[in-house]
Each structure stands twice: as structure tokens, then as C-alpha cells.
Amino acid sequence: MLALHEVFPDAPIFTTFYRSSQLPQFSDADVRTSYLQKIPFAKNRHRLFLPFMPAAVEAFDLSEFDLVISDSSSGCAKGIVTKPETLHVCYCHNPNRALWDGAHEYLRLHQDNFGWLARKLIPRQLMKLRIWDRVAADRVDHFIANSEFVQKRIQKYYQREATVIHPPVETKQFTPSTEKAKNYFLAVGRLIPYKRFDLAIQAANVLGAKLRIVGVGPEEKRLRAMAGPTVKFFGKVSEEILQKMYRECRALIFPQVEDFGLTAVEVQASGRPVVAFRGGGALETVRPNHSGIFFAEQTVSSLADAMQRASKKRWIKKSIVKNAERFDVMNFKKNILKFVEKRLSEN
């Protein structure tokens, strides 16, 4: 969104919720929020309002615009209603996992929190949202996917073609260290089931390898319980500390199927390799044996073997950084502008 704002600085930003104190980089933007913003405590508990977001998005009056770009993932941004002559381009990070292939996992997670009430209410609510989400996709004139992996999911669930433009990474913010890497692996992200931190922890336990975990989430208690003495949790850290850990680590462990995977690119921009599961966006961001190593199965033995191979290999930092530069923010801006100008000329 920040990169889009920098490409189109005069365009207002419509959003369901907005916490200005946490987003100083948008202080110069014309941000317009939905009526949900006015509900007490809503902007701090926005996930509870998912069932109400479709109506809030549809309430935006976009009649004054000839071009609208929706930035959509788990939210409902693509469901905006525009004039027939308005060009609507959707940059889609992913069809909502909770509504589609991740629906059963989402239900299991909430069953643990709400029990029988979740079993009764959530499936019906997901069905309603799934129908709306599919209808909303038909309101989009052109889809942009953030990866080939997401491109296939858009085709599967929305029956629509999409052009791939990889998301922007501020690669210049990350710099390699001139020193030798330290003796620990790194895992970064929200502690939620699909991120598969459990695999990283179990592999570190088996190898007796040092593993540092950055992030918080509902899985933290369970993950801490399975962690051996070589595994340490750091919770939330500052950008400066994270960049330092990227530069120092032996490799980033990336065991999940991710839509794109910003952390995998950021650590490569820092000159360090990735040990990644062979699937999802990692297939597009990691060059095997040049900027990382793949493991074929989401099992402890497969990951542990890849970690050992990564430890023995001599990595060339310049080659790793060069691979990351393909996803620099300037390339994103150039490709977005080119895409929009072409579609406007055809409209």
C-alpha cells in the first residue's frame, strides 16, 4: 500500500480501519475510513468485524474516480462497487485462506477458543462470506497476483486470469555483513499453525542446532513446550534488531507454503540463504543452491537434512543479494505503472 501511495500520491486511500499512530508513513495521505471505524474498540479488534466488512466496503462512494486499485488479501477490498466506466484493478495477495482451502483449519483453531458455539455458527458464516467473496471477484476488471502461486489460486477459486507482479521489498534497507555468519538458524513470522514453526523447532531439537524465533501468536505456548534447550524465543523485535539477525544467521528456516514470502527475500537481501519447503512463493523467490536450499517434504527428517546441507555449503553473498534485488520496490512501481497505463489505454 505504501508503494502504491508513492506511485499515486494524490489518490485518497479508502480502508475499513486505520490506526494513524502506527502508520506515520501515511501522515501525508488522504485516508478515508469506513463507518466501522467509529465503533468503540473496533480498530483494535478488527478481526471480529469480518462479517460486517463486505457491507462497509460496498458503502464507499467511488463515483468520482476513473481508476480504482484495490489492495486485497484476507479483507474485502475487491468488493467495492464502481461505475461501469471506472477501471477496477485488484492487486490480490491471496484469496482469503479462511474462506477457501484453509477453512477447516480456521474452524479447528476457533473451536479450541469457543467450543460448540464455533461449530454451530462459524461454518454458516464462512459459507455466506465465501459466496460474497466469489461474487465480489466478478466486480474486478483486471487481477494482479503477487506470485504465480497466487495466480493459480485466483484461477481456481475465482475462475479469472491474473498478471503476476511480485510485491515490493525495500532491498536497500538490508545489507550483508562483512563478518562470518554466527552459529544459529532463524525463523520469523506470526506463530500460527500454517507457518510450521513446529517443524523448525523439532528439526533443531534433533540436530541440537541453535534456533532463534522472532514473532508472537496463538501458537506460542504450544511451541515453547516442545522447544529444546537450543531454541530461543525473542517475541517482537525492532526493525534494527531483525536486520542484524538477518545478517548474522546461518540461514532462515522457511518451512511453510507461503503466498510470496517477504522474509525469504529480506534475508537474501542481507546476504544469507534460505532453507525453504519446495512449494508456494518460495519457488519464485529462492534460487536453489545459489540463494537457498529446498526440502521436499514437510517432515522433520527432510528439513533437518536440508539444514545440514545448508551448514556445509559455502555461500556467495553477492549472488544471494543479486537474486533478492529482482523484487526491489522500484521494479514493483515501474511494473504497476506500466500495467495501469496499458489498461487505461484499452479501457
C-alpha positions in Angstrom: 0.0 0.0 0.0 2.8 2.4 0.8 4.4 1.7 -2.6 1.1 2.3 -4.3 0.7 5.6 -2.4 4.1 6.7 -3.6 3.2 5.9 -7.2 -0.2 7.7 -6.9 0.4 10.3 -4.1 -2.7 12.3 -4.8 -5.1 9.4 -4.7 -7.2 9.0 -1.5 -6.9 5.8 0.4 -10.2 4.0 1.4 -9.9 1.5 4.2 -12.1 -0.2 6.7 -9.9 0.6 9.7 -6.9 2.9 10.3 -4.6 3.4 13.2 -2.7 6.5 12.3 -0.3 6.3 15.4 1.1 3.0 14.0 1.4 4.2 10.4 3.3 7.6 10.4 4.4 6.9 6.8 0.8 7.7 5.7 0.6 11.1 7.6 0.6 12.9 4.2 -2.2 10.7 2.7 -5.9 11.4 2.4 -7.1 8.4 4.3 -10.9 7.8 4.4 -12.2 5.1 6.8 -15.5 3.1 6.8 -18.3 3.6 9.3 -16.9 0.6 11.3 -14.0 2.9 12.4 -16.5 4.8 14.6 -17.4 1.7 16.7 -15.6 1.8 20.0 -12.6 -0.5 20.2 -13.3 -1.8 16.6 -10.0 -0.7 15.1 -8.2 -2.7 17.8 -10.3 -5.8 17.4 -10.9 -5.6 13.6 -10.9 -9.4 13.1 -14.2 -9.7 15.0 -15.8 -7.5 12.4 -15.0 -9.6 9.3 -18.7 -10.5 8.8 -19.5 -6.7 8.6 -16.7 -5.7 6.2 -18.4 -6.6 2.9 -21.2 -4.1 3.6 -18.7 -1.5 4.9 -16.6 -1.8 1.7 -19.7 -1.6 -0.5 -20.7 1.6 1.2 -17.7 3.5 -0.1 -18.7 6.1 -2.7 -16.2 5.8 -5.5 -18.3 7.5 -8.2 -15.8 10.4 -8.7 -12.9 8.1 -9.9 -12.0 6.8 -13.3 -9.4 4.3 -11.8 -9.6 2.4 -8.6 -6.9 0.0 -7.4 -7.9 -2.4 -4.6 -5.2 -4.0 -2.4 -6.8 -7.2 -1.3 -6.0 -10.3 0.7 -8.0 -11.5 3.7 -10.1 -8.3 3.6 -12.9 -7.4 1.3 -11.3 -4.6 -0.7 -12.1 -6.1 -4.1 -15.8 -6.0 -3.3 -16.1 -2.2 -3.9 -18.8 -1.0 -6.2 -17.7 1.3 -9.1 -19.3 2.9 -12.1 -19.5 0.9 -15.3 -16.8 3.1 -16.9 -14.5 3.0 -13.9 -11.4 0.8 -14.3 -11.0 -1.5 -11.3 -7.6 -3.2 -10.9 -7.2 -5.6 -8.0 -3.8 -6.4 -6.6 -4.5 -9.7 -4.9 -2.2 -11.1 -2.3 -4.3 -14.2 -2.0 -7.9 -15.4 -2.0 -8.9 -15.5 1.7 -7.4 -18.7 3.2 -10.1 -18.8 5.9 -12.8 -18.9 3.2 -11.3 -21.4 0.8 -8.6 -24.0 1.3 -7.8 -23.0 4.9 -11.5 -23.0 6.1 -11.2 -26.3 8.0 -8.0 -25.2 9.8 -9.7 -21.8 10.6 -12.7 -23.7 12.1 -10.4 -26.0 14.2 -8.5 -23.0 15.6 -11.7 -21.3 16.7 -13.2 -24.5 18.1 -10.4 -24.5 20.6 -11.3 -21.0 21.7 -15.1 -21.1 21.5 -16.1 -24.8 21.5 -19.6 -25.8 20.5 -20.6 -22.2 19.6 -17.9 -22.1 16.9 -19.1 -25.4 15.5 -22.6 -24.0 15.2 -22.0 -20.5 13.9 -18.7 -20.3 12.1 -19.4 -22.8 9.2 -22.6 -20.9 8.2 -20.9 -17.5 8.4 -18.0 -18.8 6.3 -20.4 -20.1 3.7 -22.1 -16.7 3.4 -18.7 -14.9 3.2 -17.5 -17.4 0.6 -20.5 -16.7 -1.7 -19.9 -13.0 -1.3 -16.2 -13.3 -2.0 -16.8 -15.2 -5.2 -19.4 -12.6 -6.4 -17.1 -9.8 -5.4 -14.4 -11.2 -7.7 -16.6 -10.6 -10.7 -16.6 -6.8 -10.0 -12.8 -6.7 -10.8 -11.8 -5.7 -14.3 -8.2 -6.9 -14.1 -6.5 -9.0 -11.4 -2.8 -8.7 -10.5 -1.4 -11.6 -8.4 1.6 -11.2 -6.2 3.1 -14.6 -7.3 2.5 -17.4 -9.7 1.3 -19.5 -6.8 -1.5 -16.9 -6.1 -2.2 -16.6 -9.8 -3.2 -20.3 -9.8 -5.4 -19.8 -6.7 -7.2 -16.9 -8.4 -7.8 -19.1 -11.4 -9.0 -22.0 -9.1 -11.4 -20.0 -6.8 -12.4 -17.0 -8.9 -12.1 -18.5 -12.4 -10.1 -15.4 -13.5 -6.8 -14.8 -15.2 -4.2 -12.7 -13.4 -1.0 -11.0 -14.3 1.9 -11.6 -11.9 3.7 -8.5 -10.4 5.8 -9.5 -7.3 5.3 -7.3 -4.2 7.8 -4.6 -3.3 10.7 -5.2 -1.0 12.9 -2.4 0.3 16.0 -4.4 -0.5 18.3 -1.4 0.0 17.4 -1.4 3.7 19.2 -4.7 4.1 22.9 -5.0 3.8 25.2 -8.1 4.1 27.7 -8.4 7.0 31.4 -8.4 6.2 31.8 -10.9 9.1 31.3 -14.7 9.1 27.8 -15.8 9.9 27.0 -16.8 13.5 26.1 -20.3 14.5 22.3 -20.1 14.6 19.3 -20.6 12.3 16.5 -18.0 12.3 12.7 -18.3 11.9 10.5 -15.2 11.6 6.7 -14.7 11.4 3.4 -14.9 13.3 3.2 -18.0 15.5 0.2 -19.6 13.7 -0.3 -23.2 12.5 0.4 -22.9 8.8 3.8 -21.2 9.3 5.0 -24.6 10.6 7.3 -23.4 13.3 6.8 -26.8 14.9 8.9 -28.3 12.1 11.7 -25.9 12.6 11.7 -26.5 16.4 11.7 -30.3 16.1 14.4 -30.3 13.5 16.6 -28.0 15.7 15.9 -30.4 18.6 17.0 -33.4 16.6 20.2 -31.7 15.3 21.0 -29.9 18.6 21.1 -26.8 16.4 20.6 -23.3 17.7 17.4 -21.7 16.5 16.1 -18.2 17.2 12.4 -17.5 16.7 11.1 -13.9 16.1 7.4 -13.4 16.4 4.3 -13.8 18.5 1.0 -15.5 18.0 -1.6 -18.0 19.4 0.8 -21.0 18.9 3.5 -19.6 21.2 2.6 -21.6 24.3 2.5 -24.9 22.4 5.7 -24.2 20.6 7.6 -23.2 23.7 6.5 -26.5 25.3 8.1 -28.5 22.5 11.3 -26.4 22.3 14.6 -27.9 23.4 17.4 -26.0 25.1 18.9 -24.8 21.8 15.7 -22.9 20.8 15.1 -19.4 22.0 12.1 -17.1 21.5 12.6 -13.4 21.0 9.0 -12.2 20.6 8.6 -8.9 18.8 11.8 -7.1 17.9 12.7 -3.7 16.3 13.5 -3.5 12.6 17.1 -2.7 13.5 17.5 -5.9 15.6 15.7 -8.0 12.9 18.0 -6.7 10.2 21.0 -7.6 12.5 19.7 -11.1 13.0 19.2 -11.5 9.2 22.8 -10.5 8.6 24.2 -12.8 11.3 22.1 -16.0 11.0 23.4 -19.2 9.3 20.2 -19.4 7.3 16.5 -18.5 7.5 14.2 -21.5 8.1 11.1 -21.2 5.8 9.1 -24.4 6.3 5.6 -23.2 5.2 3.7 -22.8 2.0 3.6 -19.1 1.6 1.8 -16.9 -1.0 5.0 -15.0 -1.6 7.2 -14.7 1.5 8.7 -11.3 2.2 11.0 -12.6 5.0 12.7 -15.0 2.5 13.5 -12.1 0.2 14.6 -9.8 3.1 17.1 -12.3 4.5 18.5 -12.8 0.9 18.9 -9.1 0.6 21.0 -9.4 3.8 23.3 -11.9 2.1 22.1 -15.0 3.9 20.5 -18.1 2.4 17.0 -19.7 2.9 16.2 -23.3 3.8 12.7 -23.5 2.3 10.0 -26.0 1.7 9.7 -26.7 -2.0 6.3 -25.1 -2.6 4.3 -21.8 -2.8 6.1 -18.5 -3.3 9.5 -19.8 -2.3 9.8 -21.5 -5.7 9.8 -18.0 -7.2 12.0 -16.2 -4.7 14.7 -18.7 -3.9 17.3 -20.0 -6.4 18.3 -23.5 -5.4 21.9 -23.8 -4.5 22.5 -20.1 -5.2 20.4 -18.4 -2.6 19.0 -21.3 -0.7 18.2 -25.0 -0.3 14.8 -26.7 -0.7 13.5 -29.7 1.2 10.9 -31.8 -0.5 8.6 -32.9 2.4 7.2 -31.1 5.4 8.8 -33.6 7.8 11.4 -33.2 10.5 13.9 -35.5 8.7 13.6 -33.7 5.4 14.1 -30.3 7.0 16.9 -31.5 9.2 18.8 -32.9 6.2 18.4 -29.5 4.4 19.7 -27.6 7.4 22.8 -29.8 7.5 23.4 -29.3 3.8 23.0 -25.5 4.2 25.5 -25.5 7.0 28.2 -27.3 4.9 27.7 -25.3 1.8 29.9 -22.2 1.0 27.5 -19.4 0.1 28.4 -16.4 -2.1 26.8 -13.3 -0.6 26.8 -11.2 -3.8 24.9 -13.9 -5.6 22.3 -14.1 -2.9 21.8 -10.3 -2.8 21.5 -10.1 -6.6 18.7 -12.6 -6.5 16.8 -10.5 -3.9 17.2 -7.4 -6.0 14.7 -8.8 -8.5 12.0 -7.9 -6.1 13.1 -4.3 -5.2 10.4 -1.7 -4.7 11.5 0.3 -7.8 10.7 -2.7 -10.0 7.3 -3.0 -8.4 6.5 0.7 -9.0 7.6 0.5 -12.6 5.6 -2.6 -13.4 2.4 -1.3 -11.7 2.5 2.0 -13.5 3.1 0.2 -16.8 0.2 -2.2 -16.2 -2.2 0.6 -15.2 -1.3 2.8 -18.2 -1.8 -0.1 -20.6 -5.2 -1.0 -19.2 -6.3 2.6 -19.2 -5.4 3.0 -22.8 -7.5 -0.1 -23.6 -10.5 0.9 -21.4 
